[in-house]
C-alpha cells in the first residue's frame, strides 16, 4: 500500500467486534499534515472505538495504522504517546487538587541539575513556573495565579490547561473528544480559538463533536461514521450541515474522498 507524504496518520481497514456486535467495519481514516478533521456520527456509530484504537486504549481486531508513512504498533496509550499522539477526553484527565504546574509536568517534573538536586531528586518549581508562564503567554491563555488547584478554574480554563500540555510536550497529533461539551458560549468560543492555535503550532487534529456548528467553524474536512462504517468524507467548505446530517442518518451513503 502506497503511503502519501501529505498524510501524517492513516488507519486502514480498521475492524473491531465486541461479541456479536461489529463496532467498526473496515474503516479507513486519513489525517493530513496540519489539518483539523471532524469525526461525526450518531451515538454508536463507532467514533469512540476508533479514537480509542488510535490512542491505544483498545486493540483493533484487524487493520493497520501508519504514522508518517511507517507502520505503527499501538498496543497501549504509552505507545501512542511515544508516536506523538495525545488524546484529550471529556474528563480532561487533570488532577483537580493539584495546581497548573503539577498537571503540566506530571510524570515529567523538572529537577535541579546539580549533584545535590539529582541525589535528593528535588523539584525545580521555579523552572516549571517559568516554563508554564511562557507556555500560557505563547498560547494566549490567561489563568492568573498558576498555583491554584485546577478545581478552582472554570471549565474553559481547565480545557485550556489540558490542551496546552499537548503543545508543551511536542505532540504531533491531537485527538479531542467533545472539547466544547459542558462549556458556556464564551468558553466554547475560546476553546475553539485555542484549537486553531494548536493547528498554528503544527499539530494535526481530530475533533469529535455532536455540535455541527462548532465542527463547521473549525475543521477542514468532515468524516462521517454510521453503524460502524465510514460513509463519507467531505471538505467542510463544500457542504452544508444538512448534507452532513443526511449522511449521519443514512440518507446519503456514497463515498467521496
C-alpha angles and dihedrals in degrees: 000000000000114000117213117228093222091061116086095181129025126179112191127197094340111188129180131175129190103197106300093345119097106213094176126019115195094315121183124200129182122189114192124216111274097001134123111227119195116214113199141168142121123288108290093025092121101255096126093044091052095051091044089056092049091047094047099247093113129030119227120234092219138359141067136259124206127193115197090342097309126110109253127208106207110179099150141006092269090060089053093049091050088055091053098259118137124180124199112196127195092267089055092217093244123148100237098202093054125078130246094270094052091049096049095046099034108144091004102063119167112241131191110274098215122098093257091051094047094047095049093032092230116182119236099223093170091059092045090050092050091048092048093047091050091048093052091048091050091052096041093243118151111197098152109209109031092195096070119108109263090240088069093062124085122259091258092050091050089051088052091053092051093049094045090060089062091058095044095052093048100242117178099203128038123194112196119193111203094327094180098044114128092007125125122242096267094043092047090052090051091048090054091049089052091051088056088052089053088055089050086055089062098260123144110220139201113195125191116199141150089208105093092185089061091043093054092046094060117016132089097206136013124217119196126207123192125181092340096313132103104239099177151331124219140183104251095226092054100056140050131230088255090057091053093045088053090054093047093051095043101254088121123033104159112122119231124177 
